[in-house]
Amino acid sequence: RTSQIEDVRLKEGRTGPLVFVNVCHEIRAEGQLAITDRHNIVYRDMPPPGEPAPAGVPAPDDASWTRHIVPDDVLLFRYSALTFNGHRIHYDRRYVTEVEGYPGLIVHGPLIATLLVDLVRRHAPDAFVKGFQFKAVRPTFDLHPFHLNAQPSADGRTVRVWAQDHEGWLTMQGDVQLA
């Protein structure tokens, strides 16, 4: 895997400064490019103590395929180890609640994305995934189960996917392109 920071931009948002970082990962097997993985990451300041969380967006309710996931600290620790992600918000409950101020461990966005693609694979096992774009829109915590959802297009070439928390708020959305 070769990673490169392609762009860094500072912008002013309605909640303060935002830093946009574009990273490209190229994964090769036997010298051949196998996967290009682009990340558009947004960094922002911590909200002031006591500031309410932004309002959520209700998740769609038209899923043909669903899966119920019960996250736990072992799953999150193992995924952190597998992906070499040392950020303590995913496995150190005391740190994430007492220092970062979150209510629980944060479920990795890439883990949810992987589970969404797996949902498609489970329901369309003969299809080949040729592309996947996703956007995390709200954090998912390990305190409650969450749901994965998918709705294939009429032509079978794409599948709209999304995750929702236990309250029905949209937490991630994306599209899977099939060949």
N, C-alpha and C positions, 0 to 999 in steps of 0.2 A: 504494500500500500504506500502510495506517495501522496502526501497532502500538501496543498499550497493555498495560502491566503491570497485570494484574487483581488479583494477590494475591502477597504475599511472606510466608512463614511460616518460623520457625526451630523446629526440632524436635531432640530428642536421639535418635540412633540407637545401635545396639549398637557402632558403630565411632567414635562421636563426634557432633559437631554436624552437622546437615544443614540446608540452606536450600532450600526449595521455592519456585520462582517460576513463576507462571502468566502466560503472555503470549498475547495474542490478536492475530493479524494479519488484517486484512480487506483483500482485494484487489478493487479495482473496475475495471471496464472501461466506458467511456462513461457513468460515473456510476452504474452498476448493480453491486450486490454480486455478484461472481463466485465468490469462494472465501473461506471462513472457515478459518483455520489456527490451531489452538490448540497451544501448546507447554507442557508441564509439565516443567520443568527442575529437576534436583536437583544442588545443589552440595555438595561435601564437602571436608574437608581432605585434603591429600596423605597417603598412608600413610607411616609411618616407613620409612626406608631398610632394605632387607632383609626387609620383611614380605612373606610369600608372597601371591600373588594369590588372591582367593576361588575356591573350587571352581566349575567350570563345570557347566552342565546339558547333557546330551546332546541334540542336535537330533533331531526326529522323523525317521523313515526311510520315511514313506509318501507322498512327493511324486509327483505325476503329471507335474508340469512342473519342469524344473531348468535352470539356466544357470550356467556356470562363468565367473568373472570374475577376471582377472589385473590387480590394481591396480598403478599405477606413479606415480612422482612427477609426471609430466606430467598425468595424469588428475586427480590431487588438486590440483595447482596451478591447473589450468583451472577446476575446480569451485569452488575458493576464490575465484577472480577473478569467475566468473559470479554467485556468491551474495554477493559483497562480504564474504567471511569472511576477516578478516586474522589469525586465530589461527594462529600459526606451527607448531602441532602437526601441521598438515595438509600443510605444504610445506617446512619447514626441518628437514632430517634432523639436523643438528648440534645445533640447539636442542632438538628433541624427545628426543634420546637423552642429551645431556649435561646439560641443565637440568631437563627434566621427568622424565627417567629411564625413558622408554618404550623398548621394543626397536626401534621403527620408526615411520614416519609413521602417523598414525591416519586411517583412512578415515572420511569424514564420515558421520554417521548419516543425515542427509537424503539423501545420495547413495545409500546402500544402500536407503533407503525408496523413492526414485524408481526405482531399478532393480527393486525388487520389484513396483511397480505396472506398470512396463514389461514385466516377465515375464508378468503377467496380460494386458496389452494384446496381446502377441505371440501368446498362445494363445487369446484370446477377442477378436479384433479388432473384432467387431461389438457388443460389450458396452459399456455406458456406466458409467463409474465414478461412483457417487453418494456414496461415502464411503470413508474409509481411516483406520484407527487403527493405530498401531504403537508398539512399545516397544523401545528398545535395552537389551540385557541384558549385553553384554560387548563390549569394544572389538575392532575389527578392524584389523589392521596390514597395511601394504603389503608385508610380507616374503614372503607366501605367497598363492596364489589362494584365493578363497572361493566359496561356492556359494549361489545363490538357489534357493528351492524354493517350490512352491505346490501346494495340494490343493483343487480346487473342491468345493463342497458338492453333495450329490445333487440338490438343487433348482436349482442353478446361480445362486443369488442372492448367495452369498458365496464368497470364496476365502480360505482360510487360507494365509498366506505366512510364510516365515521365511528367515533367512540363517544360514549356519554357517561356521565357520572351517575351516582345513585339517585340524584335529584332530577335527572333528565336533562341536564345542561350539556351542550355540545362541548367536547374537550379536544377533539381532533377531527379533521375532515381531509379527505383525499380522493384521488382517482387512480385506479389500477387499469393499465392498458394491457389487453390480452392479444396474443397473436393466434 
